[in-house]
Amino acid sequence: MTPTRPTPPDPAQTTPRHAVAPHPQLADTMTENARLRTIAITVMLEIAVLRERLPPTAGE
């Protein structure tokens, strides 16, 4: 006898018919967090590019 995979539950029975939207303030916070994360990544990349343009220091 070979083991069989269990069948996934029927989504119509497991998911609510009305999805609850996140609180507006939470949605705003998540959007702002994503925006700030994008800015931080951009700044780090720009710093890396500028460091490559600098002449090597005397200690290197």
PyMOL commands that set and color helices and strands:
alter all, ss='L'
color gray80, all
select helices_A, chain A and resi 11-14+24-53
alter helices_A, ss='H'
color red, helices_A
deselect
rebuild
show_as cartoon
